[in-house]
Amino acid sequence: MRYYIHADQFYLPNGREKGGYLEIVDGKFGAYLPTIMMCCLLCVNERHVASS
């Protein structure tokens, strides 16, 4: 299963990124994406989780 976590900023190996989404694929970190296109967006305790 694939999920996307939204945050105001991410600290990545190549530096800090403001905003965007972190991909989670089968329970493992995937790519950082500045935007995502089509998905189902869930709001859990004021945090956004998207599922493709």
ModelCIF file with pLDDT and N, C-alpha, C, O atoms, coordinates in Angstrom:
data_MODEL
#
_entry.id   MODEL 
#
_entity.id                         1 
_entity.type                       polymer 
_entity.pdbx_number_of_molecules   1 
#
_entity_poly.entity_id                      1 
_entity_poly.type                           'polypeptide(L)' 
_entity_poly.nstd_linkage                   no 
_entity_poly.nstd_monomer                   no 
_entity_poly.pdbx_seq_one_letter_code       MRYYIHADQFYLPNGREKGGYLEIVDGKFGAYLPTIMMCCLLCVNERHVASS 
_entity_poly.pdbx_seq_one_letter_code_can   MRYYIHADQFYLPNGREKGGYLEIVDGKFGAYLPTIMMCCLLCVNERHVASS 
_entity_poly.pdbx_strand_id                 A 
#
loop_
_entity_poly_seq.entity_id 
_entity_poly_seq.num 
_entity_poly_seq.mon_id 
_entity_poly_seq.hetero 
1 1  MET n 
1 2  ARG n 
1 3  TYR n 
1 4  TYR n 
1 5  ILE n 
1 6  HIS n 
1 7  ALA n 
1 8  ASP n 
1 9  GLN n 
1 10 PHE n 
1 11 TYR n 
1 12 LEU n 
1 13 PRO n 
1 14 ASN n 
1 15 GLY n 
1 16 ARG n 
1 17 GLU n 
1 18 LYS n 
1 19 GLY n 
1 20 GLY n 
1 21 TYR n 
1 22 LEU n 
1 23 GLU n 
1 24 ILE n 
1 25 VAL n 
1 26 ASP n 
1 27 GLY n 
1 28 LYS n 
1 29 PHE n 
1 30 GLY n 
1 31 ALA n 
1 32 TYR n 
1 33 LEU n 
1 34 PRO n 
1 35 THR n 
1 36 ILE n 
1 37 MET n 
1 38 MET n 
1 39 CYS n 
1 40 CYS n 
1 41 LEU n 
1 42 LEU n 
1 43 CYS n 
1 44 VAL n 
1 45 ASN n 
1 46 GLU n 
1 47 ARG n 
1 48 HIS n 
1 49 VAL n 
1 50 ALA n 
1 51 SER n 
1 52 SER n 
#
_struct_asym.id          A 
_struct_asym.entity_id   1 
#
loop_
_ma_qa_metric.id 
_ma_qa_metric.mode 
_ma_qa_metric.name 
_ma_qa_metric.software_group_id 
_ma_qa_metric.type 
1 global pLDDT . pLDDT 
2 local  pLDDT . pLDDT 
#
_ma_qa_metric_global.metric_id      1 
_ma_qa_metric_global.metric_value   79.13 
_ma_qa_metric_global.model_id       1 
_ma_qa_metric_global.ordinal_id     1 
#
loop_
_ma_qa_metric_local.label_asym_id 
_ma_qa_metric_local.label_comp_id 
_ma_qa_metric_local.label_seq_id 
_ma_qa_metric_local.metric_id 
_ma_qa_metric_local.metric_value 
_ma_qa_metric_local.model_id 
_ma_qa_metric_local.ordinal_id 
A MET 1  2 77.00 1 1  
A ARG 2  2 79.00 1 2  
A TYR 3  2 81.00 1 3  
A TYR 4  2 83.00 1 4  
A ILE 5  2 84.00 1 5  
A HIS 6  2 84.00 1 6  
A ALA 7  2 88.00 1 7  
A ASP 8  2 90.00 1 8  
A GLN 9  2 92.00 1 9  
A PHE 10 2 90.00 1 10 
A TYR 11 2 91.00 1 11 
A LEU 12 2 87.00 1 12 
A PRO 13 2 88.00 1 13 
A ASN 14 2 88.00 1 14 
A GLY 15 2 91.00 1 15 
A ARG 16 2 93.00 1 16 
A GLU 17 2 90.00 1 17 
A LYS 18 2 92.00 1 18 
A GLY 19 2 89.00 1 19 
A GLY 20 2 90.00 1 20 
A TYR 21 2 88.00 1 21 
A LEU 22 2 88.00 1 22 
A GLU 23 2 88.00 1 23 
A ILE 24 2 89.00 1 24 
A VAL 25 2 90.00 1 25 
A ASP 26 2 92.00 1 26 
A GLY 27 2 89.00 1 27 
A LYS 28 2 93.00 1 28 
A PHE 29 2 89.00 1 29 
A GLY 30 2 90.00 1 30 
A ALA 31 2 90.00 1 31 
A TYR 32 2 92.00 1 32 
A LEU 33 2 88.00 1 33 
A PRO 34 2 89.00 1 34 
A THR 35 2 84.00 1 35 
A ILE 36 2 77.00 1 36 
A MET 37 2 70.00 1 37 
A MET 38 2 62.00 1 38 
A CYS 39 2 59.00 1 39 
A CYS 40 2 60.00 1 40 
A LEU 41 2 59.00 1 41 
A LEU 42 2 58.00 1 42 
A CYS 43 2 58.00 1 43 
A VAL 44 2 59.00 1 44 
A ASN 45 2 60.00 1 45 
A GLU 46 2 60.00 1 46 
A ARG 47 2 62.00 1 47 
A HIS 48 2 58.00 1 48 
A VAL 49 2 60.00 1 49 
A ALA 50 2 57.00 1 50 
A SER 51 2 56.00 1 51 
A SER 52 2 54.00 1 52 
#
loop_
_atom_site.group_PDB 
_atom_site.id 
_atom_site.type_symbol 
_atom_site.label_atom_id 
_atom_site.label_alt_id 
_atom_site.label_comp_id 
_atom_site.label_asym_id 
_atom_site.label_entity_id 
_atom_site.label_seq_id 
_atom_site.pdbx_PDB_ins_code 
_atom_site.Cartn_x 
_atom_site.Cartn_y 
_atom_site.Cartn_z 
_atom_site.occupancy 
_atom_site.B_iso_or_equiv 
_atom_site.pdbx_formal_charge 
_atom_site.auth_seq_id 
_atom_site.auth_comp_id 
_atom_site.auth_asym_id 
_atom_site.auth_atom_id 
_atom_site.pdbx_PDB_model_num 
ATOM 1   N N  . MET A 1 1  ? 0.841  -1.174 0.000  1.00 77.00 ? 1  MET A N  1 
ATOM 2   C CA . MET A 1 1  ? 0.000  0.000  0.000  1.00 77.00 ? 1  MET A CA 1 
ATOM 3   C C  . MET A 1 1  ? 0.887  1.239  0.000  1.00 77.00 ? 1  MET A C  1 
ATOM 4   O O  . MET A 1 1  ? 2.000  1.220  0.526  1.00 77.00 ? 1  MET A O  1 
ATOM 5   N N  . ARG A 1 2  ? 0.389  2.297  -0.587 1.00 79.00 ? 2  ARG A N  1 
ATOM 6   C CA . ARG A 1 2  ? 1.148  3.539  -0.716 1.00 79.00 ? 2  ARG A CA 1 
ATOM 7   C C  . ARG A 1 2  ? 0.403  4.671  -0.026 1.00 79.00 ? 2  ARG A C  1 
ATOM 8   O O  . ARG A 1 2  ? -0.790 4.870  -0.251 1.00 79.00 ? 2  ARG A O  1 
ATOM 9   N N  . TYR A 1 3  ? 1.120  5.413  0.820  1.00 81.00 ? 3  TYR A N  1 
ATOM 10  C CA . TYR A 1 3  ? 0.567  6.571  1.523  1.00 81.00 ? 3  TYR A CA 1 
ATOM 11  C C  . TYR A 1 3  ? 1.486  7.765  1.304  1.00 81.00 ? 3  TYR A C  1 
ATOM 12  O O  . TYR A 1 3  ? 2.646  7.610  0.922  1.00 81.00 ? 3  TYR A O  1 
ATOM 13  N N  . TYR A 1 4  ? 0.946  8.969  1.553  1.00 83.00 ? 4  TYR A N  1 
ATOM 14  C CA . TYR A 1 4  ? 1.725  10.194 1.491  1.00 83.00 ? 4  TYR A CA 1 
ATOM 15  C C  . TYR A 1 4  ? 1.457  10.982 2.757  1.00 83.00 ? 4  TYR A C  1 
ATOM 16  O O  . TYR A 1 4  ? 0.304  11.177 3.143  1.00 83.00 ? 4  TYR A O  1 
ATOM 17  N N  . ILE A 1 5  ? 2.516  11.431 3.400  1.00 84.00 ? 5  ILE A N  1 
ATOM 18  C CA . ILE A 1 5  ? 2.402  12.214 4.629  1.00 84.00 ? 5  ILE A CA 1 
ATOM 19  C C  . ILE A 1 5  ? 2.711  13.672 4.296  1.00 84.00 ? 5  ILE A C  1 
ATOM 20  O O  . ILE A 1 5  ? 3.749  13.973 3.706  1.00 84.00 ? 5  ILE A O  1 
ATOM 21  N N  . HIS A 1 6  ? 1.809  14.571 4.675  1.00 84.00 ? 6  HIS A N  1 
ATOM 22  C CA . HIS A 1 6  ? 2.005  16.007 4.445  1.00 84.00 ? 6  HIS A CA 1 
ATOM 23  C C  . HIS A 1 6  ? 2.605  16.645 5.687  1.00 84.00 ? 6  HIS A C  1 
ATOM 24  O O  . HIS A 1 6  ? 2.236  16.307 6.811  1.00 84.00 ? 6  HIS A O  1 
ATOM 25  N N  . ALA A 1 7  ? 3.540  17.576 5.475  1.00 88.00 ? 7  ALA A N  1 
ATOM 26  C CA . ALA A 1 7  ? 4.132  18.317 6.590  1.00 88.00 ? 7  ALA A CA 1 
ATOM 27  C C  . ALA A 1 7  ? 4.549  19.703 6.110  1.00 88.00 ? 7  ALA A C  1 
ATOM 28  O O  . ALA A 1 7  ? 4.720  19.933 4.913  1.00 88.00 ? 7  ALA A O  1 
ATOM 29  N N  . ASP A 1 8  ? 4.710  20.621 7.061  1.00 90.00 ? 8  ASP A N  1 
ATOM 30  C CA . ASP A 1 8  ? 5.162  21.976 6.726  1.00 90.00 ? 8  ASP A CA 1 
ATOM 31  C C  . ASP A 1 8  ? 6.606  21.991 6.249  1.00 90.00 ? 8  ASP A C  1 
ATOM 32  O O  . ASP A 1 8  ? 6.983  22.818 5.418  1.00 90.00 ? 8  ASP A O  1 
ATOM 33  N N  . GLN A 1 9  ? 7.420  21.066 6.781  1.00 92.00 ? 9  GLN A N  1 
ATOM 34  C CA . GLN A 1 9  ? 8.804  20.958 6.327  1.00 92.00 ? 9  GLN A CA 1 
ATOM 35  C C  . GLN A 1 9  ? 9.340  19.563 6.573  1.00 92.00 ? 9  GLN A C  1 
ATOM 36  O O  . GLN A 1 9  ? 8.913  18.871 7.497  1.00 92.00 ? 9  GLN A O  1 
ATOM 37  N N  . PHE A 1 10 ? 10.278 19.160 5.737  1.00 90.00 ? 10 PHE A N  1 
ATOM 38  C CA . PHE A 1 10 ? 10.939 17.865 5.846  1.00 90.00 ? 10 PHE A CA 1 
ATOM 39  C C  . PHE A 1 10 ? 12.448 18.093 5.907  1.00 90.00 ? 10 PHE A C  1 
ATOM 40  O O  . PHE A 1 10 ? 12.986 18.938 5.192  1.00 90.00 ? 10 PHE A O  1 
ATOM 41  N N  . TYR A 1 11 ? 13.114 17.343 6.753  1.00 91.00 ? 11 TYR A N  1 
ATOM 42  C CA . TYR A 1 11 ? 14.575 17.360 6.814  1.00 91.00 ? 11 TYR A CA 1 
ATOM 43  C C  . TYR A 1 11 ? 15.073 16.119 6.098  1.00 91.00 ? 11 TYR A C  1 
ATOM 44  O O  . TYR A 1 11 ? 14.946 15.002 6.598  1.00 91.00 ? 11 TYR A O  1 
ATOM 45  N N  . LEU A 1 12 ? 15.639 16.329 4.927  1.00 87.00 ? 12 LEU A N  1 
ATOM 46  C CA . LEU A 1 12 ? 16.091 15.245 4.058  1.00 87.00 ? 12 LEU A CA 1 
ATOM 47  C C  . LEU A 1 12 ? 17.614 15.217 4.005  1.00 87.00 ? 12 LEU A C  1 
ATOM 48  O O  . LEU A 1 12 ? 18.258 16.186 4.407  1.00 87.00 ? 12 LEU A O  1 
ATOM 49  N N  . PRO A 1 13 ? 18.206 14.124 3.516  1.00 88.00 ? 13 PRO A N  1 
ATOM 50  C CA . PRO A 1 13 ? 19.668 14.041 3.445  1.00 88.00 ? 13 PRO A CA 1 
ATOM 51  C C  . PRO A 1 13 ? 20.311 15.196 2.662  1.00 88.00 ? 13 PRO A C  1 
ATOM 52  O O  . PRO A 1 13 ? 21.432 15.602 2.968  1.00 88.00 ? 13 PRO A O  1 
ATOM 53  N N  . ASN A 1 14 ? 19.602 15.724 1.656  1.00 88.00 ? 14 ASN A N  1 
ATOM 54  C CA . ASN A 1 14 ? 20.177 16.808 0.854  1.00 88.00 ? 14 ASN A CA 1 
ATOM 55  C C  . ASN A 1 14 ? 19.754 18.196 1.332  1.00 88.00 ? 14 ASN A C  1 
ATOM 56  O O  . ASN A 1 14 ? 20.026 19.187 0.654  1.00 88.00 ? 14 ASN A O  1 
ATOM 57  N N  . GLY A 1 15 ? 19.094 18.282 2.487  1.00 91.00 ? 15 GLY A N  1 
ATOM 58  C CA . GLY A 1 15 ? 18.709 19.578 3.040  1.00 91.00 ? 15 GLY A CA 1 
ATOM 59  C C  . GLY A 1 15 ? 17.249 19.623 3.434  1.00 91.00 ? 15 GLY A C  1 
ATOM 60  O O  . GLY A 1 15 ? 16.547 18.612 3.392  1.00 91.00 ? 15 GLY A O  1 
ATOM 61  N N  . ARG A 1 16 ? 16.799 20.807 3.816  1.00 93.00 ? 16 ARG A N  1 
ATOM 62  C CA . ARG A 1 16 ? 15.426 20.999 4.277  1.00 93.00 ? 16 ARG A CA 1 
ATOM 63  C C  . ARG A 1 16 ? 14.524 21.400 3.109  1.00 93.00 ? 16 ARG A C  1 
ATOM 64  O O  . ARG A 1 16 ? 14.897 22.223 2.274  1.00 93.00 ? 16 ARG A O  1 
ATOM 65  N N  . GLU A 1 17 ? 13.351 20.811 3.069  1.00 90.00 ? 17 GLU A N  1 
ATOM 66  C CA . GLU A 1 17 ? 12.337 21.160 2.075  1.00 90.00 ? 17 GLU A CA 1 
ATOM 67  C C  . GLU A 1 17 ? 11.121 21.709 2.807  1.00 90.00 ? 17 GLU A C  1 
ATOM 68  O O  . GLU A 1 17 ? 10.689 21.147 3.814  1.00 90.00 ? 17 GLU A O  1 
ATOM 69  N N  . LYS A 1 18 ? 10.571 22.802 2.302  1.00 92.00 ? 18 LYS A N  1 
ATOM 70  C CA . LYS A 1 18 ? 9.368  23.382 2.909  1.00 92.00 ? 18 LYS A CA 1 
ATOM 71  C C  . LYS A 1 18 ? 8.139  22.816 2.230  1.00 92.00 ? 18 LYS A C  1 
ATOM 72  O O  . LYS A 1 18 ? 8.019  22.845 1.005  1.00 92.00 ? 18 LYS A O  1 
ATOM 73  N N  . GLY A 1 19 ? 7.220  22.297 3.043  1.00 89.00 ? 19 GLY A N  1 
ATOM 74  C CA . GLY A 1 19 ? 5.970  21.758 2.516  1.00 89.00 ? 19 GLY A CA 1 
ATOM 75  C C  . GLY A 1 19 ? 6.175  20.494 1.710  1.00 89.00 ? 19 GLY A C  1 
ATOM 76  O O  . GLY A 1 19 ? 7.302  20.035 1.525  1.00 89.00 ? 19 GLY A O  1 
ATOM 77  N N  . GLY A 1 20 ? 5.081  19.941 1.236  1.00 90.00 ? 20 GLY A N  1 
ATOM 78  C CA . GLY A 1 20 ? 5.158  18.776 0.385  1.00 90.00 ? 20 GLY A CA 1 
ATOM 79  C C  . GLY A 1 20 ? 4.706  17.506 1.079  1.00 90.00 ? 20 GLY A C  1 
ATOM 80  O O  . GLY A 1 20 ? 4.060  17.538 2.126  1.00 90.00 ? 20 GLY A O  1 
ATOM 81  N N  . TYR A 1 21 ? 5.064  16.388 0.466  1.00 88.00 ? 21 TYR A N  1 
ATOM 82  C CA . TYR A 1 21 ? 4.597  15.079 0.907  1.00 88.00 ? 21 TYR A CA 1 
ATOM 83  C C  . TYR A 1 21 ? 5.742  14.080 0.892  1.00 88.00 ? 21 TYR A C  1 
ATOM 84  O O  . TYR A 1 21 ? 6.625  14.146 0.036  1.00 88.00 ? 21 TYR A O  1 
ATOM 85  N N  . LEU A 1 22 ? 5.722  13.165 1.835  1.00 88.00 ? 22 LEU A N  1 
ATOM 86  C CA . LEU A 1 22 ? 6.688  12.074 1.879  1.00 88.00 ? 22 LEU A CA 1 
ATOM 87  C C  . LEU A 1 22 ? 5.936  10.792 1.565  1.00 88.00 ? 22 LEU A C  1 
ATOM 88  O O  . LEU A 1 22 ? 4.942  10.463 2.213  1.00 88.00 ? 22 LEU A O  1 
ATOM 89  N N  . GLU A 1 23 ? 6.419  10.080 0.569  1.00 88.00 ? 23 GLU A N  1 
ATOM 90  C CA . GLU A 1 23 ? 5.800  8.837  0.132  1.00 88.00 ? 23 GLU A CA 1 
ATOM 91  C C  . GLU A 1 23 ? 6.183  7.701  1.079  1.00 88.00 ? 23 GLU A C  1 
ATOM 92  O O  . GLU A 1 23 ? 7.343  7.576  1.472  1.00 88.00 ? 23 GLU A O  1 
ATOM 93  N N  . ILE A 1 24 ? 5.203  6.875  1.440  1.00 89.00 ? 24 ILE A N  1 
ATOM 94  C CA . ILE A 1 24 ? 5.427  5.664  2.227  1.00 89.00 ? 24 ILE A CA 1 
ATOM 95  C C  . ILE A 1 24 ? 4.918  4.507  1.382  1.00 89.00 ? 24 ILE A C  1 
ATOM 96  O O  . ILE A 1 24 ? 3.738  4.459  1.035  1.00 89.00 ? 24 ILE A O  1 
ATOM 97  N N  . VAL A 1 25 ? 5.815  3.564  1.045  1.00 90.00 ? 25 VAL A N  1 
ATOM 98  C CA . VAL A 1 25 ? 5.452  2.425  0.201  1.00 90.00 ? 25 VAL A CA 1 
ATOM 99  C C  . VAL A 1 25 ? 5.730  1.148  0.971  1.00 90.00 ? 25 VAL A C  1 
ATOM 100 O O  . VAL A 1 25 ? 6.870  0.872  1.344  1.00 90.00 ? 25 VAL A O  1 
ATOM 101 N N  . ASP A 1 26 ? 4.686  0.373  1.205  1.00 92.00 ? 26 ASP A N  1 
ATOM 102 C CA . ASP A 1 26 ? 4.811  -0.881 1.955  1.00 92.00 ? 26 ASP A CA 1 
ATOM 103 C C  . ASP A 1 26 ? 5.557  -0.689 3.275  1.00 92.00 ? 26 ASP A C  1 
ATOM 104 O O  . ASP A 1 26 ? 6.385  -1.519 3.650  1.00 92.00 ? 26 ASP A O  1 
ATOM 105 N N  . GLY A 1 27 ? 5.260  0.409  3.978  1.00 89.00 ? 27 GLY A N  1 
ATOM 106 C CA . GLY A 1 27 ? 5.845  0.679  5.283  1.00 89.00 ? 27 GLY A CA 1 
ATOM 107 C C  . GLY A 1 27 ? 7.249  1.255  5.257  1.00 89.00 ? 27 GLY A C  1 
ATOM 108 O O  . GLY A 1 27 ? 7.870  1.385  6.311  1.00 89.00 ? 27 GLY A O  1 
ATOM 109 N N  . LYS A 1 28 ? 7.777  1.609  4.072  1.00 93.00 ? 28 LYS A N  1 
ATOM 110 C CA . LYS A 1 28 ? 9.132  2.167  3.960  1.00 93.00 ? 28 LYS A CA 1 
ATOM 111 C C  . LYS A 1 28 ? 9.074  3.539  3.314  1.00 93.00 ? 28 LYS A C  1 
ATOM 112 O O  . LYS A 1 28 ? 8.209  3.807  2.481  1.00 93.00 ? 28 LYS A O  1 
ATOM 113 N N  . PHE A 1 29 ? 10.020 4.425  3.710  1.00 89.00 ? 29 PHE A N  1 
ATOM 114 C CA . PHE A 1 29 ? 10.070 5.761  3.134  1.00 89.00 ? 29 PHE A CA 1 
ATOM 115 C C  . PHE A 1 29 ? 10.369 5.682  1.646  1.00 89.00 ? 29 PHE A C  1 
ATOM 116 O O  . PHE A 1 29 ? 11.203 4.897  1.196  1.00 89.00 ? 29 PHE A O  1 
ATOM 117 N N  . GLY A 1 30 ? 9.658  6.524  0.897  1.00 90.00 ? 30 GLY A N  1 
ATOM 118 C CA . GLY A 1 30 ? 9.884  6.636  -0.536 1.00 90.00 ? 30 GLY A CA 1 
ATOM 119 C C  . GLY A 1 30 ? 10.406 8.020  -0.858 1.00 90.00 ? 30 GLY A C  1 
ATOM 120 O O  . GLY A 1 30 ? 11.251 8.561  -0.145 1.00 90.00 ? 30 GLY A O  1 
ATOM 121 N N  . ALA A 1 31 ? 9.901  8.583  -1.931 1.00 90.00 ? 31 ALA A N  1 
ATOM 122 C CA . ALA A 1 31 ? 10.376 9.869  -2.428 1.00 90.00 ? 31 ALA A CA 1 
ATOM 123 C C  . ALA A 1 31 ? 9.678  11.039 -1.730 1.00 90.00 ? 31 ALA A C  1 
ATOM 124 O O  . ALA A 1 31 ? 8.547  10.916 -1.261 1.00 90.00 ? 31 ALA A O  1 
ATOM 125 N N  . TYR A 1 32 ? 10.377 12.175 -1.672 1.00 92.00 ? 32 TYR A N  1 
ATOM 126 C CA . TYR A 1 32 ? 9.760  13.442 -1.271 1.00 92.00 ? 32 TYR A CA 1 
ATOM 127 C C  . TYR A 1 32 ? 9.121  14.038 -2.523 1.00 92.00 ? 32 TYR A C  1 
ATOM 128 O O  . TYR A 1 32 ? 9.742  14.065 -3.586 1.00 92.00 ? 32 TYR A O  1 
ATOM 129 N N  . LEU A 1 33 ? 7.898  14.511 -2.399 1.00 88.00 ? 33 LEU A N  1 
ATOM 130 C CA . LEU A 1 33 ? 7.196  15.118 -3.522 1.00 88.00 ? 33 LEU A CA 1 
ATOM 131 C C  . LEU A 1 33 ? 6.671  16.494 -3.114 1.00 88.00 ? 33 LEU A C  1 
ATOM 132 O O  . LEU A 1 33 ? 5.999  16.611 -2.089 1.00 88.00 ? 33 LEU A O  1 
ATOM 133 N N  . PRO A 1 34 ? 6.963  17.537 -3.892 1.00 89.00 ? 34 PRO A N  1 
ATOM 134 C CA . PRO A 1 34 ? 6.457  18.858 -3.540 1.00 89.00 ? 34 PRO A CA 1 
ATOM 135 C C  . PRO A 1 34 ? 4.931  18.940 -3.638 1.00 89.00 ? 34 PRO A C  1 
ATOM 136 O O  . PRO A 1 34 ? 4.306  19.683 -2.882 1.00 89.00 ? 34 PRO A O  1 
ATOM 137 N N  . THR A 1 35 ? 4.329  18.188 -4.556 1.00 84.00 ? 35 THR A N  1 
ATOM 138 C CA . THR A 1 35 ? 2.874  18.128 -4.701 1.00 84.00 ? 35 THR A CA 1 
ATOM 139 C C  . THR A 1 35 ? 2.478  16.708 -5.078 1.00 84.00 ? 35 THR A C  1 
ATOM 140 O O  . THR A 1 35 ? 3.304  15.930 -5.557 1.00 84.00 ? 35 THR A O  1 
ATOM 141 N N  . ILE A 1 36 ? 1.219  16.377 -4.862 1.00 77.00 ? 36 ILE A N  1 
ATOM 142 C CA . ILE A 1 36 ? 0.686  15.107 -5.346 1.00 77.00 ? 36 ILE A CA 1 
ATOM 143 C C  . ILE A 1 36 ? -0.574 15.395 -6.137 1.00 77.00 ? 36 ILE A C  1 
ATOM 144 O O  . ILE A 1 36 ? -1.245 16.401 -5.908 1.00 77.00 ? 36 ILE A O  1 
ATOM 145 N N  . MET A 1 37 ? -0.890 14.516 -7.061 1.00 70.00 ? 37 MET A N  1 
ATOM 146 C CA . MET A 1 37 ? -2.023 14.753 -7.949 1.00 70.00 ? 37 MET A CA 1 
ATOM 147 C C  . MET A 1 37 ? -3.307 14.138 -7.394 1.00 70.00 ? 37 MET A C  1 
ATOM 148 O O  . MET A 1 37 ? -4.000 14.773 -6.598 1.00 70.00 ? 37 MET A O  1 
ATOM 149 N N  . MET A 1 38 ? -3.624 12.945 -7.790 1.00 62.00 ? 38 MET A N  1 
ATOM 150 C CA . MET A 1 38 ? -4.890 12.321 -7.412 1.00 62.00 ? 38 MET A CA 1 
ATOM 151 C C  . MET A 1 38 ? -4.685 11.369 -6.248 1.00 62.00 ? 38 MET A C  1 
ATOM 152 O O  . MET A 1 38 ? -3.815 10.500 -6.293 1.00 62.00 ? 38 MET A O  1 
ATOM 153 N N  . CYS A 1 39 ? -5.488 11.534 -5.207 1.00 59.00 ? 39 CYS A N  1 
ATOM 154 C CA . CYS A 1 39 ? -5.399 10.650 -4.056 1.00 59.00 ? 39 CYS A CA 1 
ATOM 155 C C  . CYS A 1 39 ? -6.620 10.848 -3.177 1.00 59.00 ? 39 CYS A C  1 
ATOM 156 O O  . CYS A 1 39 ? -7.452 11.720 -3.427 1.00 59.00 ? 39 CYS A O  1 
ATOM 157 N N  . CYS A 1 40 ? -6.710 10.041 -2.168 1.00 60.00 ? 40 CYS A N  1 
ATOM 158 C CA . CYS A 1 40 ? -7.739 10.189 -1.143 1.00 60.00 ? 40 CYS A CA 1 
ATOM 159 C C  . CYS A 1 40 ? -7.052 10.804 0.070  1.00 60.00 ? 40 CYS A C  1 
ATOM 160 O O  . CYS A 1 40 ? -6.133 10.198 0.622  1.00 60.00 ? 40 CYS A O  1 
ATOM 161 N N  . LEU A 1 41 ? -7.472 11.989 0.497  1.00 59.00 ? 41 LEU A N  1 
ATOM 162 C CA . LEU A 1 41 ? -6.819 12.708 1.596  1.00 59.00 ? 41 LEU A CA 1 
ATOM 163 C C  . LEU A 1 41 ? -7.595 12.494 2.892  1.00 59.00 ? 41 LEU A C  1 
ATOM 164 O O  . LEU A 1 41 ? -8.802 12.730 2.948  1.00 59.00 ? 41 LEU A O  1 
ATOM 165 N N  . LEU A 1 42 ? -6.898 12.047 3.923  1.00 58.00 ? 42 LEU A N  1 
ATOM 166 C CA . LEU A 1 42 ? -7.487 11.842 5.238  1.00 58.00 ? 42 LEU A CA 1 
ATOM 167 C C  . LEU A 1 42 ? -6.884 12.855 6.204  1.00 58.00 ? 42 LEU A C  1 
ATOM 168 O O  . LEU A 1 42 ? -5.714 13.213 6.072  1.00 58.00 ? 42 LEU A O  1 
ATOM 169 N N  . CYS A 1 43 ? -7.655 13.313 7.155  1.00 58.00 ? 43 CYS A N  1 
ATOM 170 C CA . CYS A 1 43 ? -7.146 14.209 8.187  1.00 58.00 ? 43 CYS A CA 1 
ATOM 171 C C  . CYS A 1 43 ? -7.273 13.489 9.522  1.00 58.00 ? 43 CYS A C  1 
ATOM 172 O O  . CYS A 1 43 ? -8.380 13.253 10.006 1.00 58.00 ? 43 CYS A O  1 
ATOM 173 N N  . VAL A 1 44 ? -6.134 13.142 10.114 1.00 59.00 ? 44 VAL A N  1 
ATOM 174 C CA . VAL A 1 44 ? -6.105 12.391 11.365 1.00 59.00 ? 44 VAL A CA 1 
ATOM 175 C C  . VAL A 1 44 ? -5.432 13.271 12.418 1.00 59.00 ? 44 VAL A C  1 
ATOM 176 O O  . VAL A 1 44 ? -4.243 13.571 12.308 1.00 59.00 ? 44 VAL A O  1 
ATOM 177 N N  . ASN A 1 45 ? -6.185 13.685 13.435 1.00 60.00 ? 45 ASN A N  1 
ATOM 178 C CA . ASN A 1 45 ? -5.655 14.536 14.499 1.00 60.00 ? 45 ASN A CA 1 
ATOM 179 C C  . ASN A 1 45 ? -4.926 15.752 13.932 1.00 60.00 ? 45 ASN A C  1 
ATOM 180 O O  . ASN A 1 45 ? -3.807 16.062 14.341 1.00 60.00 ? 45 ASN A O  1 
ATOM 181 N N  . GLU A 1 46 ? -5.569 16.433 12.989 1.00 60.00 ? 46 GLU A N  1 
ATOM 182 C CA . GLU A 1 46 ? -5.032 17.639 12.341 1.00 60.00 ? 46 GLU A CA 1 
ATOM 183 C C  . GLU A 1 46 ? -3.775 17.370 11.526 1.00 60.00 ? 46 GLU A C  1 
ATOM 184 O O  . GLU A 1 46 ? -3.033 18.306 11.229 1.00 60.00 ? 46 GLU A O  1 
ATOM 185 N N  . ARG A 1 47 ? -3.515 16.130 11.158 1.00 62.00 ? 47 ARG A N  1 
ATOM 186 C CA . ARG A 1 47 ? -2.395 15.787 10.288 1.00 62.00 ? 47 ARG A CA 1 
ATOM 187 C C  . ARG A 1 47 ? -2.968 15.161 9.026  1.00 62.00 ? 47 ARG A C  1 
ATOM 188 O O  . ARG A 1 47 ? -3.965 14.440 9.080  1.00 62.00 ? 47 ARG A O  1 
ATOM 189 N N  . HIS A 1 48 ? -2.343 15.435 7.904  1.00 58.00 ? 48 HIS A N  1 
ATOM 190 C CA . HIS A 1 48 ? -2.861 14.957 6.631  1.00 58.00 ? 48 HIS A CA 1 
ATOM 191 C C  . HIS A 1 48 ? -2.144 13.666 6.213  1.00 58.00 ? 48 HIS A C  1 
ATOM 192 O O  . HIS A 1 48 ? -0.918 13.573 6.263  1.00 58.00 ? 48 HIS A O  1 
ATOM 193 N N  . VAL A 1 49 ? -2.929 12.695 5.807  1.00 60.00 ? 49 VAL A N  1 
ATOM 194 C CA . VAL A 1 49 ? -2.396 11.453 5.258  1.00 60.00 ? 49 VAL A CA 1 
ATOM 195 C C  . VAL A 1 49 ? -3.153 11.182 3.968  1.00 60.00 ? 49 VAL A C  1 
ATOM 196 O O  . VAL A 1 49 ? -4.384 11.174 3.968  1.00 60.00 ? 49 VAL A O  1 
ATOM 197 N N  . ALA A 1 50 ? -2.445 10.962 2.874  1.00 57.00 ? 50 ALA A N  1 
ATOM 198 C CA . ALA A 1 50 ? -3.083 10.691 1.599  1.00 57.00 ? 50 ALA A CA 1 
ATOM 199 C C  . ALA A 1 50 ? -2.783 9.276  1.163  1.00 57.00 ? 50 ALA A C  1 
ATOM 200 O O  . ALA A 1 50 ? -1.694 8.760  1.415  1.00 57.00 ? 50 ALA A O  1 
ATOM 201 N N  . SER A 1 51 ? -3.730 8.654  0.520  1.00 56.00 ? 51 SER A N  1 
ATOM 202 C CA . SER A 1 51 ? -3.558 7.293  0.016  1.00 56.00 ? 51 SER A CA 1 
ATOM 203 C C  . SER A 1 51 ? -3.872 7.283  -1.461 1.00 56.00 ? 51 SER A C  1 
ATOM 204 O O  . SER A 1 51 ? -4.871 7.859  -1.892 1.00 56.00 ? 51 SER A O  1 
ATOM 205 N N  . SER A 1 52 ? -3.016 6.623  -2.250 1.00 54.00 ? 52 SER A N  1 
ATOM 206 C CA . SER A 1 52 ? -3.267 6.571  -3.699 1.00 54.00 ? 52 SER A CA 1 
ATOM 207 C C  . SER A 1 52 ? -4.093 5.375  -4.061 1.00 54.00 ? 52 SER A C  1 
ATOM 208 O O  . SER A 1 52 ? -4.401 5.170  -5.235 1.00 54.00 ? 52 SER A O  1 
#
